[in-house]
Amino acid sequence: MTSLVPWQQRLSAGTEDTQSEVIRWYQETRHGKAYVPGMIWGTLQTEAYATVILRRVVDFLGIPDDVPAGVAKRMERQQVLYDGEHHYDVILGEQALYTNIGGPHVMSEQMGRLLRDLELPSLTLGIVPATAEMSVLPESGFSLFDGGRAHYELVSSGVDVTDPAELALHHKVFDAFSDTASYGGAAKKLINKALAFWSTA
């Protein structure tokens, strides 16, 4: 089954309520996965990076402006990385390190955050190099949660997929991206390269 809810409906009261819902998703998921090709995964975003993201969402959709409250909730969600009860496998595209969200200072700070969190026992962070040969076609970003659900964020809507056969394909493609991604020291090298770029931009 696939369900689709337009963002202007889902965010009709602003960003805070939806961020609270996402907190619940992450708290209920002991082992989650996320593939995010073009930006930084929300649970690893700095406050400054998240502020730019949510500001752009509010301005683009014309929804109530509660950006500080939404950002506070996004920061609260990050506690799942530190409570010792969760683990997340996250794959970023190398492009995510270079998509300009807020300018060089915000991006440099974000790269520093990734370098710090790379060592967290709750996180397995991979980065697909821009020149890597892909065994499957690149896909839109998605998250996989316990309870049998994949979640996509499209331009106009949020989409949830719960059909077991479709979920099996999501896990299969995630494994293919994982086989292509760089981890550990190789991932750190890619992040440091991006940090050097933003530090001199």
N, C-alpha and C positions, 0 to 999 in steps of 0.2 A: 504494500500500500504506500502511496505517496500523497502527502498533504502539502499544500502551498498556502501561505498567508502573506498578503501584501504588506510591505514594510509600513506604509502609511496607516494601515489598520493596526498592525502590531505595535507600532511606536506612537499611537495616537495621543498617549499621555506623556510622551517624552522617552528618554533612554533608560531611566532608572529602573522602571518596572521590568523591562526586558533583561537588563543586566542582572537583576535579582533572580530571574528565571534561569539564566545561564549559570549563575552560581550554584543553583540547585542541581542542574545537569552535571556539573563538574564534581560536586560533593558526592553525588550518587554513583559516580563512575570511578571504580577502583583502577581500571587499566584502560585509558583512552588513547586514541590515535588522532593525529591531525596532519593533513597535507596542505600546506599554504605556499603556493608558488610565488606570489608577487608582493607580499607584505609580511610583517612580523606577526606571529601567532599572538592573539590577544592576551593570553596568560603570561606572555613574556614581555609585554610592552611596558616601557617606562611610563610614568605619569604624563610627561610632556608629549610623548608619541601618541598615547591614548587620547589626550586632550585634542590634538590636531585631528585625529580620526573621527571622534564623536562630533567635533565642531563641524566638520565637513558633512557628516550624515545629517545633522540638524539643518544646516543651511541648504543642502541639496533637496531634502524631502519636505522642508517647511514645517517641521513638527515642533512642539513646544521645546523651548530652550532650557534644558536642565543639565547642561554639559558637566558642570562640577559634580553634581550628584551621580551622573552616569559614570564618570571617571572614578569616583570613589568606590562605586560598586565593582568596577573592573579591577581595581587594585585589591579589593577584598577577595575577589575570586582567586587571586594568585596565592592565597594561603594554602591551597591544595598542594602546592609545590613544596611546602615546608612542614606539613603535619605528619609526615611519615606513613600515611595511609593510602597514598595514591601513586600511580606511575603513569607517565605519558610518553608515548613515542611520537615525536614531532619531526616532520620533514619540511624544510623550507627550500624553495628554489633559490639559487644564488641571486636572482633578480631581487628577492625580498631584501637583500642587504643594500641594494642600490636604489630602490624606489624611494624617491625623495619625499619624505613625510616631515614637513616642518623645518627643513633646512639643515645645514652641516652640523650645527651644535646639537640639535635634537638627534640627528642620526649618529653622531659620534657617541653621545651618551647611550643610545640604544645598542650600539655595537659593544660598548663596555658592559652593558647589562647581559648581553648574550655570552660574552666571554666568562663572566662571573658564574652565570647559571649553567653553563656547559658542564660544570663539575657536580651539579646536584644529583644525588642518588635517585631522585624521583623523576628524572628527565633523561631520555635518550634523544639527543638532537642530531639530526642528519641534515646535510645541505646537498642538494643536487647541483653539481657544477653546471655552469651555463653551457659548456661544451660537451657535456656527457652524452654519450649515445644512449637513447632511450629505447628500452625493449617494448614499451607500450606508448601510445600517444599521450602527450601531456593533457591533463584534465583540469577542470576547475577545482579549486580548493574544497576540501570537505573535512568534517570531523566525524569520528566514530565513537559512540558512547555505549556503555553497558546498557543492557535492556533491549538491545537490538534496534539501533537507530543510527542512521547517517544524516548529517545536517549540512546543507549548502546555504550560502548566502549569495543570492543573485542580485542584480541591479534593483529590481522592483519587489522582490519577495524573498522570504525565507522558506526553504524546502526541507521537509523531513521524509526520509525513506525508511520503511520498516519491513518491506517484503524480504524474507530470508534469502531467496535466490539472488535478489539484487544486492543485499548486504554482503553475500559471499563474493560477488564480483568486486565490491569496494575493498574488501580485505585482500583480494587477489592483486588488485592494482596497487594497493598500498605496499604490499610486499615487493612488487616489481620496482616501485620507486625507491624502496629501502635498499634493494640490491644495487641501485645506481648511486645512491647518496654517499657522501663522505662523512665519516664519523671521527670522533676523538681528535687526534692531532691534525688530521687532514681538514676537518671542519674548522678547527681553531685557526688554521692557516688562512682559510677563506675569509673568516671573520676579521682577522687581523689585517688582511689585504684591504677589506672594505673600510675598516677603521682608519687606515693610513690614507685612503682616498678622501674620506670625509674630514679628516683632520687638516688636510691641505686644500680643501675646496674653497 
